[in-house]
């Protein structure tokens, strides 16, 4: 039998099943009305872009290097790489360009 993906065999003989730690339940009751609504002008990429730009240059470089390493894994398909490059380009255009150039891809934005 040949497998291309990783196998999750938890629990195993070496790492047996354990019960989760008990978590205290707060005695206060939360009340209110829940509304389902559309958020106007939603921007999911503003905060991560701002966070990346706040990094020192050496930290930005480490961040880029780690993402290049993760996206270079042979199990990551071209489609998934392109999606992530698109996401990071929306957060910060220069970040997307740097990632794409190191992965030999063209940024889609």
C-alpha positions as CSV (number, residue, x, y, z in Angstrom):
1,X,0.0,0.0,0.0
2,X,1.4,3.4,-1.0
3,X,0.3,6.6,0.8
4,X,1.1,10.2,-0.3
5,X,-0.4,11.9,2.7
6,X,0.5,11.9,6.4
7,X,-1.4,9.5,8.7
8,X,-2.8,10.8,12.0
9,X,-2.7,7.7,14.2
10,X,-3.4,9.5,17.5
11,X,-3.8,7.9,20.1
12,X,-0.9,5.5,19.8
13,X,1.1,3.2,22.0
14,X,3.5,6.0,22.6
15,X,1.0,8.8,23.2
16,X,-2.1,7.4,24.8
17,X,-5.5,9.0,25.2
18,X,-5.8,11.6,28.0
19,X,-8.7,13.5,29.3
20,X,-8.7,17.2,28.8
21,X,-8.1,19.5,31.8
22,X,-11.3,20.6,33.5
23,X,-12.1,24.2,32.6
24,X,-14.1,26.3,35.0
25,X,-17.5,27.4,33.8
26,X,-18.3,31.0,34.7
27,X,-21.4,31.4,36.8
28,X,-22.6,34.6,35.0
29,X,-25.2,34.1,32.4
30,X,-24.9,36.0,29.1
31,X,-28.1,37.5,27.8
32,X,-28.9,39.6,24.8
33,X,-30.1,39.5,21.2
34,X,-28.1,37.9,18.5
35,X,-28.3,39.5,15.1
36,X,-27.1,38.1,11.8
37,X,-26.0,40.9,9.5
38,X,-23.6,41.8,6.8
39,X,-20.6,43.8,7.8
40,X,-20.4,46.9,5.5
41,X,-17.1,47.4,3.7
42,X,-15.5,44.4,5.3
43,X,-11.7,44.3,5.0
44,X,-10.0,41.2,6.2
45,X,-6.6,42.1,5.0
46,X,-6.1,45.6,6.6
47,X,-5.0,44.4,10.0
48,X,-2.6,41.7,8.9
49,X,-1.0,44.2,6.5
50,X,-0.6,46.8,9.2
51,X,0.9,44.2,11.5
52,X,3.4,43.1,8.8
53,X,4.4,46.7,8.1
54,X,5.0,47.3,11.9
55,X,7.7,44.6,11.9
56,X,11.4,45.6,11.8
57,X,13.1,44.8,8.5
58,X,14.9,41.7,9.9
59,X,11.6,40.4,11.3
60,X,9.9,40.9,7.9
61,X,12.7,39.0,6.3
62,X,12.3,36.1,8.7
63,X,8.5,36.2,8.2
64,X,9.0,36.0,4.4
65,X,11.6,33.2,4.7
66,X,9.2,31.1,6.9
67,X,6.3,31.5,4.4
68,X,8.6,30.6,1.5
69,X,9.7,27.5,3.3
70,X,6.1,26.5,4.1
71,X,4.8,27.2,0.6
72,X,7.8,25.4,-1.0
73,X,6.8,22.1,0.6
74,X,6.2,19.5,-2.2
75,X,2.7,18.7,-0.8
76,X,1.6,22.3,-1.4
77,X,0.0,22.6,-4.9
78,X,0.4,25.4,-7.3
79,X,-3.2,26.4,-6.7
80,X,-2.7,26.7,-2.9
81,X,0.5,28.7,-3.4
82,X,-1.4,31.1,-5.7
83,X,-4.2,31.5,-3.2
84,X,-1.7,32.4,-0.4
85,X,0.2,34.8,-2.6
86,X,-3.1,36.5,-3.4
87,X,-4.0,36.7,0.3
88,X,-0.6,38.2,1.3
89,X,-0.7,40.6,-1.7
90,X,-4.1,41.9,-0.5
91,X,-2.6,42.4,3.0
92,X,0.6,44.1,1.7
93,X,1.5,44.4,-2.0
94,X,5.2,44.3,-1.5
95,X,4.9,41.2,0.7
96,X,3.0,39.4,-2.0
97,X,5.6,40.4,-4.6
98,X,8.5,39.3,-2.5
99,X,6.9,35.9,-1.8
100,X,6.0,35.4,-5.4
101,X,9.5,36.3,-6.7
102,X,11.1,33.8,-4.2
103,X,8.6,31.1,-5.2
104,X,9.0,31.9,-8.9
105,X,5.3,32.8,-9.3
106,X,3.5,35.9,-10.6
107,X,1.3,37.7,-8.1
108,X,-2.3,37.7,-9.2
109,X,-3.0,41.2,-7.9
